[in-house]
């Protein structure tokens, strides 16, 4: 787990910055309305106006990208870092960021909070997504992501989180087996039904094609969107055998250099600053670049997480590693 030792007095600048880094309503609305839903609608509109295979491919990529952006805002809302008013933070996070993208806001929040608390332990509920022991050969690596795309993510997100998670309050020593979801009334997964019905109707209305919802909405959710989301999560927390003690060895990394394609498909809204986010999850994303600079000036914080040069560089290094050590476990506890 993350080192919980107290920082020294030289860390006052970081603490002061974090205390002042509060959500901004205007920025949240621009991110949601323009950069997420607005761009997504534009992609769909291009296909609806000029339907052909090329505009469909364009729309598919735009929808995939902006779904990832909306989910990033939903993730921020799970940490109460999207809007300053908690009621509106949760309502908008659930109904405009999570449910339209097939995510169950409350269940996902419970699992994600456990992930933050139990990172780098065997009880982390996300352990299977970023641990290397079943991804230690090229074949295992490819099969892992293939299973997620062809049903694994559907099973975890909808069946497990929607129906099989136990209800109630987690015991004090809760772990992966004890991640519980507190519900009132009907199961939260049912909230997805009216939202998805509205989206189905709108897509049919604007295009005249009933199948567009399945191809251009569910398609991105369960294929490319799933792959990219879990690929980014793997880079955020996976180890290389060359990682030194501390930092990346604790499964917490920040990616320094992100291209335009990275920002569109992997790291919307500063998601590459994952180390800073884990240490200060209440800080909204637009403060993370400055927080990163402050933390890198402080010896204590600098030692708590690792830095990756880029997504591509890490994946290339990891692929070479598992190609050389095919058939063996790459990293042990």
C-alpha positions as CSV (number, residue, x, y, z in Angstrom):
1,X,0.0,0.0,0.0
2,X,1.0,3.7,-0.3
3,X,3.5,4.9,2.2
4,X,1.6,6.7,4.9
5,X,4.5,8.4,6.6
6,X,4.0,12.1,7.3
7,X,5.7,14.5,4.9
8,X,8.1,17.0,6.5
9,X,7.5,20.7,6.9
10,X,8.8,21.5,3.4
11,X,5.5,20.0,2.1
12,X,3.5,23.0,3.4
13,X,3.2,24.3,-0.2
14,X,1.5,21.1,-1.4
15,X,-0.9,21.0,1.6
16,X,-1.8,24.7,1.1
17,X,-2.4,24.1,-2.6
18,X,-4.6,21.1,-2.0
19,X,-6.7,23.0,0.6
20,X,-7.4,25.7,-2.0
21,X,-8.0,23.4,-4.9
22,X,-11.8,23.3,-4.9
23,X,-14.2,22.4,-7.8
24,X,-15.3,25.2,-10.1
25,X,-18.9,25.1,-11.5
26,X,-18.1,26.9,-14.7
27,X,-15.2,24.6,-15.5
28,X,-17.2,21.5,-14.8
29,X,-20.1,22.6,-17.1
30,X,-17.7,23.5,-19.9
31,X,-16.0,20.1,-19.6
32,X,-19.4,18.3,-19.5
33,X,-21.4,20.2,-22.0
34,X,-18.9,21.2,-24.6
35,X,-15.9,18.9,-24.4
36,X,-17.9,15.7,-23.6
37,X,-21.5,15.7,-24.7
38,X,-21.1,18.5,-27.3
39,X,-18.2,16.8,-29.2
40,X,-20.0,13.4,-28.9
41,X,-23.2,14.9,-30.4
42,X,-21.1,16.4,-33.2
43,X,-19.6,13.1,-34.1
44,X,-23.1,11.5,-34.3
45,X,-24.4,14.4,-36.3
46,X,-21.7,14.0,-39.0
47,X,-22.8,10.4,-39.6
48,X,-26.5,11.3,-39.5
49,X,-26.0,14.0,-42.1
50,X,-23.7,12.1,-44.4
51,X,-24.2,8.4,-43.6
52,X,-21.4,6.3,-45.2
53,X,-18.7,3.9,-43.8
54,X,-16.2,6.7,-43.4
55,X,-18.4,9.0,-41.4
56,X,-19.5,6.0,-39.3
57,X,-15.9,5.2,-38.5
58,X,-15.4,8.8,-37.6
59,X,-18.4,8.9,-35.4
60,X,-17.4,5.6,-33.7
61,X,-14.1,7.1,-32.7
62,X,-15.5,10.4,-31.5
63,X,-18.2,8.6,-29.4
64,X,-15.5,6.3,-27.9
65,X,-13.3,9.3,-27.1
66,X,-16.0,11.4,-25.6
67,X,-17.5,8.5,-23.6
68,X,-14.1,8.2,-22.0
69,X,-14.1,11.9,-21.2
70,X,-17.6,11.7,-19.6
71,X,-16.5,8.7,-17.6
72,X,-13.5,10.6,-16.4
73,X,-15.8,13.3,-15.1
74,X,-18.0,10.7,-13.5
75,X,-14.9,9.3,-11.8
76,X,-14.1,12.8,-10.6
77,X,-17.7,13.0,-9.2
78,X,-17.2,9.8,-7.3
79,X,-14.5,11.6,-5.4
80,X,-16.8,14.6,-4.9
81,X,-14.4,16.7,-7.0
82,X,-16.6,17.6,-9.9
83,X,-19.1,20.1,-8.4
84,X,-18.9,21.9,-5.0
85,X,-22.5,20.9,-4.1
86,X,-22.5,17.2,-3.2
87,X,-26.1,16.7,-4.2
88,X,-25.6,18.1,-7.7
89,X,-22.2,16.5,-7.9
90,X,-23.7,13.0,-7.4
91,X,-26.8,13.6,-9.5
92,X,-24.9,14.9,-12.6
93,X,-22.1,12.4,-12.1
94,X,-24.6,9.6,-12.1
95,X,-27.2,10.6,-14.7
96,X,-25.1,12.5,-17.2
97,X,-21.6,10.9,-16.8
98,X,-22.1,7.3,-15.7
99,X,-25.5,5.9,-16.6
100,X,-25.4,7.0,-20.3
101,X,-22.0,5.2,-20.6
102,X,-23.2,2.0,-19.0
103,X,-21.6,2.6,-15.7
104,X,-23.4,2.1,-12.3
105,X,-22.3,5.2,-10.4
106,X,-22.8,4.0,-6.8
107,X,-21.5,0.5,-7.2
108,X,-18.6,1.7,-9.2
109,X,-17.8,4.3,-6.5
110,X,-17.8,1.6,-3.8
111,X,-15.4,-0.6,-5.7
112,X,-13.2,2.4,-6.7
113,X,-12.9,3.7,-3.1
114,X,-11.8,0.2,-2.1
115,X,-9.2,0.3,-4.9
116,X,-7.8,3.5,-3.6
117,X,-7.6,2.3,0.0
118,X,-6.2,-1.2,-0.8
119,X,-3.9,-0.4,-3.7
120,X,-0.9,-2.8,-3.9
121,X,-2.5,-5.4,-1.7
122,X,-4.1,-8.7,-2.5
123,X,-7.5,-7.2,-1.4
124,X,-7.6,-4.5,-4.0
125,X,-10.8,-5.2,-6.1
126,X,-9.0,-4.0,-9.2
127,X,-6.0,-6.2,-8.6
128,X,-6.7,-8.5,-11.5
129,X,-6.8,-5.7,-14.0
130,X,-3.2,-4.4,-13.3
131,X,-1.3,-7.4,-11.7
132,X,1.2,-9.0,-14.1
133,X,1.0,-12.6,-13.0
134,X,-1.6,-13.5,-15.7
135,X,-0.2,-11.1,-18.3
136,X,3.4,-12.4,-18.2
137,X,3.6,-13.6,-21.8
138,X,2.4,-12.0,-25.0
139,X,-0.3,-14.6,-25.3
140,X,-1.6,-14.0,-21.8
141,X,-1.5,-10.2,-22.3
142,X,-3.6,-10.4,-25.5
143,X,-6.0,-12.9,-24.0
144,X,-6.5,-10.8,-20.9
145,X,-7.8,-7.8,-22.9
146,X,-9.7,-10.0,-25.3
147,X,-11.6,-11.5,-22.4
148,X,-12.5,-8.1,-21.2
149,X,-13.8,-7.0,-24.6
150,X,-15.7,-10.2,-25.3
151,X,-17.8,-10.4,-22.2
152,X,-15.5,-10.0,-19.2
153,X,-16.2,-6.3,-18.7
154,X,-19.9,-6.8,-19.2
155,X,-19.9,-9.5,-16.5
156,X,-17.9,-7.4,-14.0
157,X,-19.7,-4.1,-14.5
158,X,-23.2,-5.2,-15.0
159,X,-23.7,-8.6,-13.4
160,X,-21.2,-8.4,-10.5
161,X,-21.5,-4.7,-9.7
162,X,-25.2,-4.5,-10.6
163,X,-26.6,-7.6,-9.0
164,X,-24.0,-9.7,-7.1
165,X,-22.3,-7.2,-4.8
166,X,-23.6,-7.7,-1.3
167,X,-25.7,-4.9,0.3
168,X,-25.0,-3.2,3.6
169,X,-22.0,-1.7,5.4
170,X,-18.5,-3.0,4.9
171,X,-16.8,-4.5,7.9
172,X,-13.8,-2.7,9.3
173,X,-11.3,-5.0,7.7
174,X,-13.0,-5.0,4.4
175,X,-11.2,-6.2,1.3
176,X,-12.0,-7.3,-2.2
177,X,-14.4,-10.0,-1.0
178,X,-16.1,-7.5,1.3
179,X,-16.7,-4.6,-1.1
180,X,-20.3,-3.9,-0.5
181,X,-22.8,-1.5,-2.1
182,X,-25.3,0.5,0.0
183,X,-28.6,0.8,-1.8
184,X,-32.0,2.2,-1.0
185,X,-35.1,1.1,-2.9
186,X,-34.5,-0.5,-6.3
187,X,-31.1,-1.7,-7.5
188,X,-29.2,1.2,-9.1
189,X,-28.7,-0.7,-12.3
190,X,-32.3,-0.1,-13.2
191,X,-31.5,3.6,-13.5
192,X,-29.7,2.7,-16.7
193,X,-32.9,1.5,-18.4
194,X,-34.6,4.9,-18.9
195,X,-31.4,6.6,-19.8
196,X,-30.5,4.0,-22.4
197,X,-34.0,4.1,-23.7
198,X,-33.8,7.9,-24.3
199,X,-30.5,7.5,-26.1
200,X,-31.9,4.7,-28.2
201,X,-34.8,6.9,-29.2
202,X,-32.7,10.0,-30.0
203,X,-30.3,8.0,-32.2
204,X,-33.2,6.4,-34.0
205,X,-34.9,9.7,-34.5
206,X,-31.9,11.6,-35.8
207,X,-30.7,8.9,-38.1
208,X,-33.8,6.9,-39.0
209,X,-31.8,3.8,-38.3
210,X,-33.0,1.7,-35.3
211,X,-29.7,-0.3,-35.2
212,X,-27.5,2.8,-34.7
213,X,-27.8,2.6,-30.9
214,X,-26.3,-0.9,-30.9
215,X,-23.6,-0.1,-33.3
216,X,-22.6,3.4,-32.3
217,X,-23.4,3.4,-28.6
218,X,-23.2,-0.1,-27.2
219,X,-20.4,-0.9,-29.7
220,X,-17.9,1.7,-28.3
221,X,-18.9,0.9,-24.7
222,X,-18.1,-2.8,-24.9
223,X,-15.3,-2.9,-27.5
224,X,-12.8,-0.1,-28.0
225,X,-13.9,1.9,-25.0
226,X,-13.5,-1.1,-22.7
227,X,-10.1,-1.9,-24.2
228,X,-8.7,1.6,-23.8
229,X,-10.0,2.1,-20.3
230,X,-8.5,-1.1,-19.0
231,X,-5.3,-0.5,-20.9
232,X,-4.8,2.9,-19.3
233,X,-5.6,1.4,-15.9
234,X,-2.9,-1.2,-16.5
235,X,-0.3,1.4,-17.3
236,X,-1.3,3.4,-14.2
237,X,-0.5,0.6,-11.9
238,X,1.6,-2.1,-13.5
239,X,5.3,-2.7,-12.7
240,X,8.4,-3.3,-14.7
241,X,11.1,-5.5,-13.4
242,X,13.5,-2.5,-13.8
243,X,11.4,-0.3,-11.4
244,X,13.4,0.7,-8.4
245,X,12.2,0.4,-4.8
246,X,9.5,2.9,-4.0
247,X,7.7,5.0,-6.6
248,X,6.5,2.8,-9.4
249,X,7.2,-0.3,-7.3
250,X,4.2,0.7,-5.2
251,X,2.0,0.5,-8.3
252,X,1.3,4.2,-8.6
253,X,2.5,6.1,-11.7
254,X,2.1,9.3,-13.5
255,X,2.6,9.5,-17.3
256,X,4.6,12.6,-18.2
257,X,4.2,13.0,-22.0
258,X,0.8,12.6,-23.6
259,X,0.1,13.1,-27.3
260,X,-3.1,14.5,-28.7
261,X,-4.2,10.9,-29.4
262,X,-3.4,10.0,-25.8
263,X,-5.6,12.9,-24.6
264,X,-8.4,11.9,-26.9
265,X,-8.5,8.2,-26.1
266,X,-6.5,7.4,-22.9
267,X,-6.0,10.5,-20.7
268,X,-9.0,12.8,-21.0
269,X,-9.0,15.6,-18.5
270,X,-5.5,15.2,-17.1
271,X,-6.0,11.5,-16.3
272,X,-2.3,10.9,-16.8
273,X,-1.6,12.5,-13.5
274,X,-2.7,9.4,-11.8
275,X,-0.1,9.4,-9.0
276,X,-1.2,12.9,-7.9
277,X,-4.8,11.8,-8.1
278,X,-4.4,8.8,-5.8
279,X,-2.6,10.8,-3.2
280,X,-5.1,13.7,-3.3
281,X,-8.3,12.4,-4.9
282,X,-10.4,15.4,-3.9
283,X,-8.4,17.7,-6.2
284,X,-10.2,18.4,-9.5
285,X,-8.3,17.5,-12.7
286,X,-7.5,21.0,-13.8
287,X,-5.3,21.5,-10.8
288,X,-3.3,18.3,-11.2
289,X,-0.6,19.8,-13.6
290,X,0.3,22.4,-11.0
291,X,0.0,19.9,-8.1
292,X,2.5,17.7,-10.0
293,X,5.1,20.5,-10.2
294,X,4.8,21.1,-6.5
295,X,5.0,17.5,-5.5
296,X,8.0,16.9,-7.7
297,X,9.8,19.7,-5.8
298,X,9.2,17.8,-2.5
299,X,11.4,14.8,-1.6
300,X,8.7,13.0,0.3
301,X,5.9,13.3,-2.3
302,X,8.4,12.6,-5.1
303,X,9.3,9.3,-3.6
304,X,5.7,8.1,-3.3
305,X,5.0,7.4,-7.0
306,X,6.7,6.7,-10.2
307,X,7.0,8.5,-13.5
308,X,6.4,6.9,-16.9
309,X,7.8,8.7,-20.0
310,X,4.7,7.9,-22.1
311,X,2.0,5.3,-22.5
312,X,3.6,4.0,-25.7
313,X,7.1,3.8,-24.1
314,X,5.8,1.8,-21.1
315,X,3.8,-0.6,-23.2
316,X,6.7,-1.1,-25.5
317,X,9.0,-1.8,-22.5
318,X,6.5,-4.2,-21.0
319,X,6.0,-6.0,-24.2
320,X,9.7,-6.6,-24.6
321,X,9.9,-7.7,-21.0
322,X,7.2,-10.4,-21.3
323,X,8.5,-11.4,-24.7
324,X,11.9,-12.2,-23.1
325,X,10.4,-13.9,-20.1
326,X,7.5,-15.7,-21.8
327,X,6.1,-18.5,-19.6
328,X,7.2,-17.0,-16.3
329,X,5.7,-14.6,-13.8
330,X,7.2,-11.2,-14.3
331,X,6.9,-9.5,-10.9
332,X,6.4,-11.1,-7.5
333,X,5.1,-9.5,-4.4
